Amino acid sequence: MTSKGTAARYQAGPPAFDVEAVRADFPILSRQVHGKPLVYLDNAATSQKPAQVIEAVDHYYRHYNANIHRGVHTLSAEATAAYEAARHKVRDFLNAGSDKEIIFVRGATEAINLVAQTFGRSTLKGGDEIIISTMEHHSNIVPWQLLCEQTGAVLRVIPINDKGELIMEAYEKLLSERTRIVSIVHISNALGTVVPVKAVIEKAHQRGAVVLVDGAQAVPHASCDVQALDCDFYVFSSHKLFGPTGVGALYGKQRLLEQMPPYQGGGDMIKMVTFARTEYNDLPYKFEAGTPNIAGAIGLGAALDYVNRIGLAAIAGYEQDLLAYGTAALQEVPGLRLIGTAPDKASILSFVLDGIHPHDIGTILDHEGVAIRTGHHCAMPVMDFFRVPATARASLAFYNTHAEIDTLVRAVFNARKIFAK
């Protein structure tokens, strides 16, 4: 249970942040699970969607569903305008220099694969090196392993410490004249660690390497300025940013995207096709073969409108308060160990409980209406480092509350009682 001492240390979030008004925008938060009010704490896996996003997707399908960039009729023109407006919103959200630098993809995973198989495969040779970190999601490991197999490049890995922080001294030692690509997570999905990506980028650029930043876990929680960071590529997924599944964005510096070959061939990524040769389309369309997820892009645009209306600064402030409250409350559970205790972290509470497998914790919590994630979180090397098979992970969003954290902690106490019998 959460003690009075904990409650005294961490009162409700910033007064200006009206969490109940936010919650009213998310229809799913009013449902029950096993007869209990839903407490959704699996936001790192996917976020819930506000009514404004659901309605934007519904409105597209009901009123102007058509293919884009092809038709001269009214519906096609309206769909094209909405799709390109979403691209412009992504550009503004990331502070990219041009709409040409924003490529719509299926998500962060496809974006990383795109960069690996276009920039990477066309520039790397045997003996070149790619640097990633121990805390990467599998989607920022496997594409680079595939690229190494294809090109003869070598994968190097930055270690982390017991708090889950990147060891910057080790990173600097890994950098060399052979380093070609550094691909680094912005915020760890398994630990919540905020990586000092600006410093990572600066040191890589001193060696002439390009840097990709995986922002899938970062963009729902903090603002990102790709020009200020000076990253070469930045990727994120819509579904973690309160938008639809199956869509995301790749930012790339225009000069790099222009040099890169297409990722896929098909309609809309071409200017002219004969059996002798094909002339590829201009940016960003060169990388968007076939009919895209039009509704998804429009929904992503609506999600960005929603987040911008609330303000990422307000969101970050409230979530940091919530994280502090949850950290203190969980530490009162006997036998519980937090995995990932970096001073600079965001919205992730990963933990293990003596004598209870995380899957069992997750099942017990589900019967209390509490949805968390259990397992390796697509970050097996992190689990190996901490010598655990899995963790229970409660991941927070700006629609969660202190009362929901209290429910989580009560459910964890209940799990201890059940297994103590």
RODO-2510 file (C-alpha; in nm, 4 decimals, decimal comma):
residues 421
     n   res          X          Y          Z
     1     m     0,0000     0,0000     0,0000
     2     t     0,1077     0,3570    -0,0541
     3     s     0,1994     0,5131     0,2800
     4     k     0,0949     0,8541     0,4046
     5     g     0,4631     0,9476     0,3895
     6     t     0,4721     0,8763     0,0182
     7     a     0,1566     1,0732    -0,0421
     8     a     0,3009     1,3644     0,1525
     9     r     0,6202     1,3646    -0,0513
    10     y     0,4440     1,3474    -0,3865
    11     q     0,1187     1,5317    -0,4091
    12     a    -0,0860     1,5608    -0,7289
    13     g     0,0858     1,6942    -1,0393
    14     p     0,1180     2,0539    -1,1537
    15     p    -0,2076     2,2449    -1,0817
    16     a    -0,2324     2,3624    -1,4433
    17     f    -0,2528     2,0043    -1,5694
    18     d    -0,6113     1,8770    -1,5657
    19     v    -0,5721     1,5011    -1,5880
    20     e    -0,9454     1,4353    -1,5548
    21     a    -1,0156     1,6520    -1,8581
    22     v    -0,7527     1,4569    -2,0500
    23     r    -0,8963     1,1222    -1,9409
    24     a    -1,2398     1,2266    -2,0652
    25     d    -1,0946     1,2372    -2,4191
    26     f    -0,9964     0,8670    -2,4133
    27     p    -1,3060     0,6448    -2,4486
    28     i    -1,1320     0,3191    -2,3555
    29     l    -1,0363     0,4474    -2,0098
    30     s    -1,3990     0,4212    -1,8991
    31     r    -1,4207     0,0447    -1,9529
    32     q    -1,3893    -0,2299    -1,6940
    33     v    -1,1732    -0,5442    -1,6929
    34     h    -1,2788    -0,8389    -1,4780
    35     g    -1,5326    -0,6095    -1,3153
    36     k    -1,2679    -0,3562    -1,2135
    37     p    -1,1959    -0,0122    -1,3625
    38     l    -0,9262    -0,0387    -1,6258
    39     v    -0,5853     0,0883    -1,5126
    40     y    -0,3857     0,1006    -1,8354
    41     l    -0,0128     0,1017    -1,7639
    42     d     0,1207    -0,0519    -2,0856
    43     n     0,1819     0,2703    -2,2735
    44     a     0,5352     0,1819    -2,3823
    45     a     0,3871    -0,1035    -2,5852
    46     t     0,1131     0,1111    -2,7354
    47     s    -0,0796     0,4143    -2,6190
    48     q    -0,4532     0,4653    -2,6097
    49     k    -0,6221     0,6974    -2,8600
    50     p    -0,8211     1,0123    -2,7870
    51     a    -1,1616     1,0611    -2,9432
    52     q    -1,0144     1,3334    -3,1646
    53     v    -0,7875     1,0793    -3,3358
    54     i    -1,0600     0,8161    -3,3662
    55     e    -1,2946     1,0734    -3,5152
    56     a    -1,0349     1,1976    -3,7654
    57     v    -0,9838     0,8447    -3,8994
    58     d    -1,3584     0,7796    -3,9028
    59     h    -1,4220     1,1088    -4,0840
    60     y    -1,1739     1,0190    -4,3571
    61     y    -1,3373     0,6821    -4,4246
    62     r    -1,6896     0,8236    -4,4089
    63     h    -1,6433     1,1398    -4,6143
    64     y    -1,3386     1,1461    -4,8426
    65     n    -1,1880     0,7985    -4,8664
    66     a    -0,9810     0,7935    -5,1879
    67     n    -0,6299     0,7252    -5,3063
    68     i    -0,3799     1,0087    -5,3063
    69     h    -0,1465     1,1772    -5,5569
    70     r    -0,3266     1,0083    -5,8470
    71     g    -0,6829     1,1282    -5,8919
    72     v    -0,8175     1,4586    -6,0206
    73     h    -1,1557     1,4118    -5,8544
    74     t    -1,2617     1,5916    -5,5377
    75     l    -1,2227     1,3037    -5,2938
    76     s    -0,8678     1,2328    -5,4092
    77     a    -0,7755     1,5988    -5,3822
    78     e    -0,9160     1,6174    -5,0280
    79     a    -0,7386     1,2984    -4,9218
    80     t    -0,4105     1,4180    -5,0721
    81     a    -0,4383     1,7516    -4,8946
    82     a    -0,5057     1,5840    -4,5587
    83     y    -0,2200     1,3363    -4,6056
    84     e     0,0300     1,6069    -4,6953
    85     a    -0,0982     1,8255    -4,4121
    86     a    -0,0081     1,5409    -4,1757
    87     r     0,3434     1,5339    -4,3199
    88     h     0,3727     1,9065    -4,2554
    89     k     0,2599     1,8517    -3,8940
    90     v     0,5316     1,5893    -3,8467
    91     r     0,7859     1,8308    -3,9924
    92     d     0,6828     2,1003    -3,7458
    93     f     0,6699     1,8523    -3,4561
    94     l     1,0323     1,7496    -3,5163
    95     n     1,1432     2,0919    -3,6405
    96     a     1,2731     1,9399    -3,9630
    97     g     1,3895     2,1777    -4,2337
    98     s     1,1548     2,0603    -4,5071
    99     d     0,8598     1,8322    -4,5801
   100     k     1,0999     1,6497    -4,8141
   101     e     1,2804     1,5222    -4,5045
   102     i     0,9719     1,3410    -4,3678
   103     i     0,9047     0,9899    -4,4984
   104     f     0,5898     0,8063    -4,3921
   105     v     0,6586     0,4432    -4,2994
   106     r     0,4809     0,1648    -4,1120
   107     g     0,6608     0,2546    -3,7903
   108     a     1,0008     0,2958    -3,6288
   109     t     1,0961    -0,0613    -3,7167
   110     e     1,0463    -0,0096    -4,0885
   111     a     1,2243     0,3266    -4,0699
   112     i     1,5370     0,1670    -3,9204
   113     n     1,5277    -0,1119    -4,1787
   114     l     1,4887     0,1482    -4,4534
   115     v     1,8018     0,3329    -4,3440
   116     a     1,9979     0,0104    -4,2994
   117     q     1,9045    -0,1259    -4,6412
   118     t     1,9425     0,1992    -4,8351
   119     f     2,2036     0,4233    -4,6759
   120     g     2,3821     0,1373    -4,5012
   121     r     2,3886    -0,1172    -4,7800
   122     s     2,4958     0,1389    -5,0400
   123     t     2,7818     0,2870    -4,8358
   124     l     2,9254     0,0207    -4,6033
   125     k     3,1969    -0,2302    -4,6899
   126     g     3,3839    -0,5044    -4,5083
   127     g     3,5565    -0,3869    -4,1928
   128     d     3,3369    -0,0780    -4,1462
   129     e     3,1779    -0,0510    -3,8037
   130     i     2,8286     0,0180    -3,6710
   131     i     2,7804     0,1177    -3,3076
   132     i     2,4642     0,0532    -3,1053
   133     s     2,4088     0,0210    -2,7292
   134     t     2,3228    -0,2578    -2,4865
   135     m     1,9834    -0,1014    -2,4120
   136     e     1,8493    -0,1132    -2,7686
   137     h     1,5132    -0,2575    -2,8697
   138     h     1,5453    -0,5567    -3,1009
   139     s     1,4309    -0,3350    -3,3890
   140     n     1,7514    -0,1353    -3,3447
   141     i     1,9692    -0,4471    -3,3262
   142     v     1,8523    -0,6996    -3,5850
   143     p     1,8496    -0,4672    -3,8921
   144     w     2,2150    -0,3821    -3,8246
   145     q     2,3060    -0,7475    -3,7755
   146     l     2,1479    -0,8197    -4,1135
   147     l     2,3445    -0,5347    -4,2670
   148     c     2,6683    -0,6688    -4,1193
   149     e     2,5959    -1,0082    -4,2729
   150     q     2,5342    -0,8447    -4,6103
   151     t     2,8343    -0,6110    -4,6150
   152     g     3,0975    -0,7591    -4,3860
   153     a     3,0640    -0,4649    -4,1463
   154     v     3,1196    -0,5195    -3,7742
   155     l     2,8719    -0,4427    -3,4951
   156     r     3,0066    -0,2745    -3,1806
   157     v     2,8039    -0,2354    -2,8599
   158     i     2,8220     0,0406    -2,5974
   159     p     2,7920    -0,1056    -2,2450
   160     i     2,5664     0,0268    -1,9695
   161     n     2,6121     0,0472    -1,5922
   162     d     2,4027    -0,0993    -1,3108
   163     k     2,1682     0,2002    -1,3148
   164     g     2,0978     0,1465    -1,6827
   165     e     2,2995     0,4455    -1,8032
   166     l     2,5124     0,4554    -2,1162
   167     i     2,8844     0,4452    -2,0324
   168     m     3,0025     0,7401    -2,2380
   169     e     3,3734     0,6727    -2,1783
   170     a     3,3332     0,3287    -2,3336
   171     y     3,1442     0,4812    -2,6268
   172     e     3,4280     0,7231    -2,6968
   173     k     3,6746     0,4325    -2,7012
   174     l     3,4593     0,2425    -2,9509
   175     l     3,4566     0,5315    -3,1954
   176     s     3,7265     0,5077    -3,4604
   177     e     3,8067     0,5909    -3,8211
   178     r     3,6149     0,2745    -3,9126
   179     t     3,2877     0,3937    -3,7504
   180     r     3,0300     0,4658    -4,0192
   181     i     2,6941     0,4516    -3,8384
   182     v     2,5851     0,5057    -3,4791
   183     s     2,2259     0,4012    -3,4064
   184     i     2,1060     0,4870    -3,0589
   185     v     1,7827     0,4870    -2,8623
   186     h     1,6600     0,8220    -2,7245
   187     i     1,4676     0,6717    -2,4299
   188     s     1,4955     0,3024    -2,3394
   189     n     1,1695     0,1111    -2,3584
   190     a     1,2867    -0,1404    -2,0953
   191     l     1,4526     0,0977    -1,8488
   192     g     1,3198     0,4472    -1,9139
   193     t     1,6755     0,5827    -1,9344
   194     v     1,7074     0,9107    -2,1221
   195     v     2,0221     0,8841    -2,3343
   196     p     2,2356     1,1978    -2,3845
   197     v     2,1854     1,1751    -2,7592
   198     k     2,3190     1,5211    -2,8379
   199     a     2,6569     1,4287    -2,6912
   200     v     2,6446     1,0923    -2,8702
   201     i     2,5780     1,2696    -3,2003
   202     e     2,8518     1,5287    -3,1543
   203     k     3,1151     1,2650    -3,0819
   204     a     3,0052     1,0514    -3,3778
   205     h     3,0163     1,3474    -3,6151
   206     q     3,3715     1,4236    -3,5036
   207     r     3,4595     1,0836    -3,6518
   208     g     3,2581     1,1418    -3,9687
   209     a     2,9860     0,8895    -3,8767
   210     v     2,6140     0,9389    -3,9309
   211     v     2,3687     0,8944    -3,6436
   212     l     2,0197     0,7470    -3,6328
   213     v     1,8128     0,8122    -3,3210
   214     d     1,5271     0,5767    -3,2282
   215     g     1,2707     0,8143    -3,0822
   216     a     0,9804     0,5708    -3,0486
   217     q     0,9701     0,6042    -2,6688
   218     a     1,0793     0,9681    -2,6594
   219     v     0,8298     1,1631    -2,8685
   220     p     0,5243     1,0944    -2,6439
   221     h     0,7063     1,2395    -2,3446
   222     a     0,9337     1,5232    -2,4547
   223     s     0,9843     1,7642    -2,7421
   224     c     1,2396     1,6759    -3,0086
   225     d     1,4225     1,9231    -3,2314
   226     v     1,6143     1,7315    -3,4968
   227     q     1,7970     2,0417    -3,6133
   228     a     1,9166     2,1243    -3,2627
   229     l     2,0227     1,7631    -3,2092
   230     d     2,1841     1,7577    -3,5546
   231     c     2,0967     1,3892    -3,5931
   232     d     2,1113     1,2482    -3,9444
   233     f     1,8038     1,0283    -3,9033
   234     y     1,5250     1,0189    -3,6442
   235     v     1,2449     0,7612    -3,6318
   236     f     0,9203     0,7180    -3,4394
   237     s     0,5913     0,5270    -3,4447
   238     s     0,2447     0,6805    -3,4388
   239     h     0,0879     0,4205    -3,2113
   240     k     0,3064     0,5158    -2,9144
   241     l     0,2148     0,8820    -2,9706
   242     f    -0,1623     0,8351    -2,9263
   243     g    -0,2117     0,7856    -3,3016
   244     p    -0,3122     0,4844    -3,5131
   245     t    -0,1087     0,1679    -3,5549
   246     g     0,0698     0,0868    -3,8786
   247     v     0,2190     0,4281    -3,9490
   248     g     0,5215     0,6269    -3,8385
   249     a     0,7817     0,8642    -3,9693
   250     l     1,1447     0,8750    -4,0711
   251     y     1,3257     1,2057    -4,0631
   252     g     1,6410     1,2204    -4,2695
   253     k     1,8663     1,5043    -4,3723
   254     q     1,7746     1,5948    -4,7280
   255     r     2,1262     1,5571    -4,8674
   256     l     2,1429     1,1991    -4,7346
   257     l     1,7954     1,1007    -4,8537
   258     e     1,8759     1,2296    -5,2017
   259     q     2,1814     1,0047    -5,2197
   260     m     2,0021     0,6938    -5,0954
   261     p     1,8487     0,4422    -5,3384
   262     p     1,4784     0,3556    -5,3073
   263     y     1,3745     0,1069    -5,0427
   264     q     1,0868    -0,0481    -5,2402
   265     g     0,9629    -0,0231    -5,5968
   266     g     0,6076     0,0378    -5,7130
   267     g     0,3524     0,3065    -5,7733
   268     d     0,4006     0,6692    -5,6677
   269     m     0,7776     0,6357    -5,6123
   270     i     0,8412     0,6835    -5,9843
   271     k     0,8342     0,9603    -6,2427
   272     m     0,8660     0,7421    -6,5505
   273     v     0,8816     0,3675    -6,6156
   274     t     0,9852     0,1789    -6,9283
   275     f     1,1146    -0,1747    -6,9638
   276     a     1,4567    -0,0249    -7,0216
   277     r     1,4774     0,1957    -6,7133
   278     t     1,2877     0,3730    -6,4361
   279     e     1,3233     0,7335    -6,3247
   280     y     1,2517     0,7702    -5,9533
   281     n     1,0304     1,0344    -5,7987
   282     d     1,1500     1,3305    -5,5945
   283     l     1,1648     1,3329    -5,2155
   284     p     0,9808     1,2316    -5,0110
   285     y     0,7845     1,0143    -5,2527
   286     k     1,0892     0,8156    -5,3667
   287     f     1,0577     0,6158    -5,0430
   288     e     0,6781     0,5770    -5,0362
   289     a     0,5964     0,2993    -5,2817
   290     g     0,2338     0,1941    -5,3261
   291     t    -0,0801     0,3113    -5,1534
   292     p     0,0232     0,4282    -4,8049
   293     n    -0,1675     0,4157    -4,4791
   294     i    -0,3628     0,7298    -4,5624
   295     a    -0,6028     0,7060    -4,2700
   296     g    -0,3120     0,6320    -4,0368
   297     a    -0,1209     0,9412    -4,1458
   298     i    -0,4307     1,1562    -4,1023
   299     g    -0,4826     1,0041    -3,7567
   300     l    -0,1186     1,0752    -3,6706
   301     g    -0,1723     1,4358    -3,7710
   302     a    -0,4718     1,4521    -3,5380
   303     a    -0,2636     1,2991    -3,2573
   304     l     0,0030     1,5657    -3,3044
   305     d    -0,2653     1,8347    -3,2922
   306     y    -0,3911     1,6855    -2,9678
   307     v    -0,0487     1,6628    -2,8022
   308     n     0,0450     2,0117    -2,9177
   309     r    -0,2766     2,1535    -2,7744
   310     i    -0,1930     2,0163    -2,4304
   311     g     0,1763     2,0949    -2,4650
   312     l     0,4697     1,8600    -2,4289
   313     a     0,6165     2,0711    -2,1488
   314     a     0,2988     2,0264    -1,9432
   315     i     0,2882     1,6559    -2,0287
   316     a     0,6519     1,6045    -1,9285
   317     g     0,6066     1,7899    -1,6004
   318     y     0,3024     1,5872    -1,5016
   319     e     0,4592     1,2561    -1,6034
   320     q     0,7768     1,3266    -1,4080
   321     d     0,5657     1,3881    -1,0986
   322     l     0,3793     1,0636    -1,1655
   323     l     0,7066     0,8747    -1,2143
   324     a     0,8447     1,0056    -0,8840
   325     y     0,5256     0,9063    -0,7032
   326     g     0,5269     0,5585    -0,8575
   327     t     0,8964     0,5046    -0,7864
   328     a     0,8535     0,5898    -0,4193
   329     a     0,5385     0,3798    -0,3853
   330     l     0,6831     0,0652    -0,5449
   331     q     0,9975     0,0861    -0,3343
   332     e     0,7808     0,0278    -0,0280
   333     v     0,6962    -0,3237    -0,1514
   334     p     0,9195    -0,5783     0,0292
   335     g     1,1290    -0,7863    -0,2107
   336     l     1,0702    -0,5549    -0,5070
   337     r     1,3689    -0,4365    -0,7116
   338     l     1,3465    -0,1661    -0,9726
   339     i     1,5360    -0,2379    -1,2945
   340     g     1,6600     0,0890    -1,4415
   341     t     1,7372     0,3571    -1,1865
   342     a     1,9120     0,6226    -1,3938
   343     p     1,8629     0,9722    -1,2490
   344     d     1,7512     1,0938    -1,5918
   345     k     1,4629     0,8689    -1,6932
   346     a     1,1062     0,8865    -1,8176
   347     s     0,7782     0,7074    -1,7562
   348     i     0,9029     0,3492    -1,7115
   349     l     0,8784     0,1438    -1,3925
   350     s     1,0363    -0,1962    -1,4597
   351     f     1,0667    -0,4275    -1,1623
   352     v     1,1100    -0,7811    -1,0382
   353     l     0,9628    -0,9322    -0,7214
   354     d     1,1414    -1,1991    -0,5181
   355     g     1,0005    -1,5466    -0,5788
   356     i     0,7380    -1,4451    -0,8355
   357     h     0,7810    -1,4653    -1,2112
   358     p     0,6812    -1,1449    -1,3916
   359     h     0,4248    -1,3336    -1,5986
   360     d     0,2499    -1,4389    -1,2790
   361     i     0,2576    -1,0796    -1,1557
   362     g     0,0998    -0,9664    -1,4808
   363     t    -0,1775    -1,2251    -1,4591
   364     i    -0,2661    -1,1332    -1,1010
   365     l    -0,2643    -0,7633    -1,1841
   366     d    -0,4886    -0,8199    -1,4846
   367     h    -0,7549    -0,9647    -1,2543
   368     e    -0,7382    -0,6373    -1,0624
   369     g    -0,7974    -0,4465    -1,3873
   370     v    -0,4321    -0,3366    -1,4119
   371     a    -0,2690    -0,3757    -1,7537
   372     i     0,1116    -0,3928    -1,7487
   373     r     0,3668    -0,5574    -1,9757
   374     t     0,5687    -0,8599    -1,8658
   375     g     0,8550    -1,0266    -2,0491
   376     h     1,1795    -0,9162    -2,2102
   377     h     1,0195    -0,6147    -2,3822
   378     c     1,2033    -0,6900    -2,7095
   379     a     1,5241    -0,6041    -2,5239
   380     m     1,6808    -0,9407    -2,4399
   381     p     2,0350    -0,8008    -2,4024
   382     v     1,9059    -0,5720    -2,1256
   383     m     1,7589    -0,8705    -1,9419
   384     d     2,0877    -1,0574    -1,9843
   385     f     2,2804    -0,7627    -1,8398
   386     f     2,0628    -0,7479    -1,5268
   387     r     2,0558    -1,1290    -1,5032
   388     v     1,6777    -1,1558    -1,5040
   389     p     1,4602    -1,3569    -1,7444
   390     a     1,2007    -1,0806    -1,7641
   391     t     1,0573    -0,7830    -1,5793
   392     a     0,7148    -0,6470    -1,4978
   393     r     0,6856    -0,3051    -1,6601
   394     a     0,4396    -0,0328    -1,5749
   395     s     0,4713     0,2446    -1,8327
   396     l     0,3016     0,5771    -1,7784
   397     a     0,1191     0,8324    -1,9906
   398     f    -0,0279     1,1718    -1,9167
   399     y    -0,3767     1,0222    -1,8670
   400     n    -0,2623     0,8061    -1,5752
   401     t    -0,3225     0,9172    -1,2169
   402     h    -0,1799     0,8854    -0,8676
   403     a    -0,4851     0,6784    -0,7758
   404     e    -0,3983     0,4323    -1,0531
   405     i    -0,0465     0,4023    -0,9152
   406     d    -0,2018     0,3234    -0,5769
   407     t    -0,4110     0,0503    -0,7422
   408     l    -0,0969    -0,0918    -0,9045
   409     v     0,0859    -0,1048    -0,5718
   410     r    -0,2086    -0,2664    -0,3928
   411     a    -0,2236    -0,5304    -0,6666
   412     v     0,1517    -0,5999    -0,6306
   413     f     0,1055    -0,6396    -0,2538
   414     n    -0,1785    -0,8804    -0,3299
   415     a     0,0496    -1,0837    -0,5577
   416     r     0,2989    -1,1166    -0,2707
   417     k     0,0239    -1,2414    -0,0403
   418     i    -0,0944    -1,5002    -0,2919
   419     f     0,2527    -1,6434    -0,3413
   420     a     0,3296    -1,6350     0,0301
   421     k     0,0575    -1,8896     0,0976
***
